[in-house]
Amino acid sequence: MHIPDGVLPTTISLGGYVTAGVVAWFSLRKISRQENPREGIPKASLLTAAFLVTSWIHIPIPPASVHLILNGLLGVVLGYYAFPAILIGLFFQAVMFQHGGLTTLGVNATVIGVPALLAFYLFRLRNILGRESRVLTGLFGFLAGGGGLALAAVAAFFILVTTIPAHLDVEAERASIYALTLAHIPVMILEGVFTAVVAVFLQRVKPELLEG
């Protein structure tokens, strides 16, 4: 899911920084319009740290090894704070652990962060059908958690499969990208269930922590 340095063409990497900049501006603008913008910073800091750490929990799914992302959970709990939190987490992952890359930071932030915002909007749909219902909270939590990762995997797939360098074995590279994308399906289910459990728990003990 984290695209490393040296894989993408320069134009795609620059385009990633443009899209990440636009989405970061949009998110910060939304946050600044909240009644108390600083109120969400401790929660965002905590989940940024969780995002940083969970990327090291690898799950072997032959022939690949995948790791947790939790971008859907960040969208459900952080709302508009999710994109800045993911951007900061990706930066530290690249600098401290060489996980991802600095040239691909914008692309990775877009691929993982935009689905987090979409998961936030998806989770807010429960308000139409019944905000107090734990069943609906669990259902939309599952859809947001699994959907956030699914959208990120699909976005990464299209970027990678359309930018395979001509000097490589295109068919072999394409087969590897297919296998890596399919390996994320069990993780989507796992993150969907985890997000649903967290959402239902927060609704029961501290519902104000849920955005939307």
C-alpha positions in Angstrom: 0.0 0.0 0.0 2.9 2.3 0.7 4.5 3.1 -2.7 8.3 3.5 -2.2 10.6 6.0 -3.9 11.8 5.3 -7.4 8.7 3.4 -8.5 6.5 6.2 -10.0 7.3 8.6 -12.8 8.1 12.2 -11.7 4.9 13.6 -13.1 2.8 11.2 -11.0 4.8 12.0 -7.9 4.4 15.8 -8.4 0.7 15.3 -9.2 0.4 13.4 -5.8 1.8 16.4 -4.0 -0.7 18.7 -5.7 -3.7 16.5 -4.8 -2.4 16.0 -1.3 -2.0 19.8 -0.9 -5.5 20.5 -2.1 -7.0 17.9 0.2 -5.0 19.1 3.2 -6.1 22.7 2.5 -9.7 21.5 2.3 -9.4 19.5 5.5 -7.8 22.3 7.5 -10.3 24.8 6.2 -13.1 22.6 7.5 -11.3 22.1 10.8 -10.8 25.9 11.2 -14.5 26.5 10.9 -15.3 24.2 13.8 -16.4 25.8 17.1 -13.2 24.7 18.8 -10.6 23.5 16.2 -8.0 22.6 18.9 -10.4 20.2 20.7 -9.7 17.4 18.2 -5.9 17.7 18.3 -5.2 15.3 21.2 -7.5 12.7 19.6 -5.8 13.2 16.2 -2.4 12.9 17.8 -3.3 9.6 19.5 -4.6 8.0 16.3 -1.7 9.4 14.3 0.6 7.4 16.6 -1.7 4.3 16.2 -1.5 4.7 12.4 2.3 4.9 12.6 2.6 1.8 14.7 -0.1 -0.5 13.1 1.6 -0.3 9.8 4.3 -2.6 11.3 1.7 -5.3 12.1 2.3 -7.5 9.1 -0.1 -10.3 8.1 1.4 -13.0 5.9 -1.1 -13.8 3.1 0.8 -15.9 0.5 2.2 -15.0 -1.8 2.4 -11.5 -0.2 2.5 -9.9 3.2 0.2 -7.0 4.0 -0.3 -4.8 7.0 -3.0 -2.9 8.7 -3.9 0.7 7.5 -6.8 1.8 9.6 -7.6 4.7 7.4 -11.3 4.0 7.6 -11.2 4.0 11.4 -9.3 7.3 11.3 -12.1 8.7 9.1 -14.8 7.5 11.5 -13.2 8.9 14.6 -11.3 11.9 13.3 -13.4 13.2 10.5 -11.6 16.1 8.8 -8.6 15.6 11.0 -8.0 12.2 9.4 -6.2 13.5 6.3 -3.6 15.7 8.2 -3.1 12.8 10.7 -2.4 10.4 7.8 -0.1 12.8 6.1 1.9 13.3 9.2 2.0 9.6 9.9 3.2 8.8 6.4 5.9 11.4 6.7 7.3 9.9 9.9 7.0 6.4 8.4 9.1 7.5 5.4 11.7 9.4 7.4 12.1 7.1 10.4 11.5 3.6 8.9 11.9 4.1 5.1 8.4 2.8 4.8 7.0 4.5 1.7 9.0 7.4 0.5 9.4 11.2 0.4 9.0 11.5 -3.4 5.8 9.4 -3.2 4.5 11.1 0.0 1.9 13.0 -1.8 0.7 10.0 -3.8 0.5 7.8 -0.7 -1.3 10.5 1.3 -3.8 10.9 -1.5 -4.3 7.1 -1.9 -4.8 6.5 1.8 -6.1 9.8 3.1 -8.9 10.6 0.5 -10.6 7.2 1.2 -10.4 8.1 4.9 -12.5 11.2 4.2 -14.9 9.2 2.1 -15.2 6.7 4.9 -16.1 9.7 7.2 -18.9 10.8 4.9 -20.1 7.2 4.5 -20.3 6.8 8.3 -22.3 10.0 8.6 -25.1 8.4 6.6 -26.1 6.5 9.7 -27.5 9.9 11.0 -30.2 9.7 8.3 -31.3 6.2 9.3 -30.8 6.3 13.0 -27.9 7.7 14.9 -28.7 6.0 18.2 -29.0 2.5 16.7 -26.0 0.4 17.7 -26.8 -2.0 14.8 -26.5 0.8 12.3 -23.4 2.2 13.9 -21.8 -1.2 13.7 -23.0 -1.7 10.1 -21.7 1.7 8.9 -18.6 1.3 10.9 -17.9 -2.0 9.1 -18.6 -0.4 5.7 -16.4 2.6 6.5 -13.5 0.6 7.9 -13.5 -2.0 5.1 -14.4 0.5 2.4 -11.6 2.9 3.3 -9.0 0.2 2.8 -10.7 -1.1 -0.3 -10.7 2.3 -2.0 -7.1 2.8 -1.1 -6.1 -0.7 -2.5 -8.0 0.0 -5.7 -6.4 3.5 -6.1 -2.9 2.0 -5.5 -3.6 -0.8 -8.0 -4.6 1.6 -10.8 -1.6 3.9 -10.2 0.9 1.0 -10.1 -0.6 -1.0 -13.0 -0.6 2.0 -15.3 2.9 3.1 -14.6 4.9 -0.1 -15.0 8.3 0.9 -16.6 8.6 -0.5 -20.1 12.1 -2.0 -19.3 10.6 -4.4 -16.8 8.7 -7.6 -17.4 5.3 -6.0 -17.6 3.3 -9.2 -17.3 5.2 -10.4 -14.3 4.9 -7.0 -12.6 1.2 -6.9 -13.4 0.6 -10.3 -11.9 2.5 -9.2 -8.7 0.3 -6.1 -8.4 -2.9 -8.2 -8.9 -1.8 -10.7 -6.2 -0.9 -7.9 -3.8 -4.2 -6.2 -4.3 -6.2 -9.4 -3.8 -4.2 -10.1 -0.6 -5.8 -7.0 0.9 -9.3 -8.6 0.8 -9.0 -10.4 4.2 -7.5 -7.2 5.7 -10.5 -5.2 4.5 -12.8 -7.6 6.4 -10.6 -7.4 9.4 -10.5 -3.6 9.5 -14.2 -3.5 8.8 -14.9 -5.6 11.8 -12.4 -3.8 14.0 -13.8 -0.4 13.0 -17.4 -1.6 13.7 -16.4 -2.9 17.2 -14.6 0.4 18.0 -17.6 2.5 16.7 -20.1 0.6 18.8 -17.9 0.7 21.9 -17.4 4.5 21.5 -21.1 5.0 21.0 -21.8 3.2 24.2 -19.2 4.9 26.4 -18.3 8.2 24.8 -20.4 8.9 21.7 -19.0 12.5 21.3 -15.7 10.9 20.1 -17.4 9.7 17.0 -17.4 12.2 14.2 -20.6 12.5 12.2 
